[in-house]
Amino acid sequence: MQITNISEAKAQLSALIEKVMAGEEMIIGKAGKPVARIIKYENNRQSRQPGALKGKIKIADDFDVLPDDIAEAFGLVDK
């Protein structure tokens, strides 16, 4: 794992990216302290399935009914 400072990283970003693509991890430091780690991006997400939660979610019958006190606060109900 190579450690480089911000100035060197800015000057050699393309070279750092090439090393990361080859599997190396890079650490960028500021004032001698590590602040960032650059690693190769891997897309491990599974594709989303439409309808995967069908039948598992229940919406209450009164879901869209505004409670009286809140409706009154918005001026939607006569006092």
Protein Blocks (a to p, Z undefined) as FASTA:
>chain_A
ZZddfklmmmmmmmmmmmmmnopacdddeehiafbdcdddddfbdcddehklgokaccdf
klmpccfklmmmnopacZZ
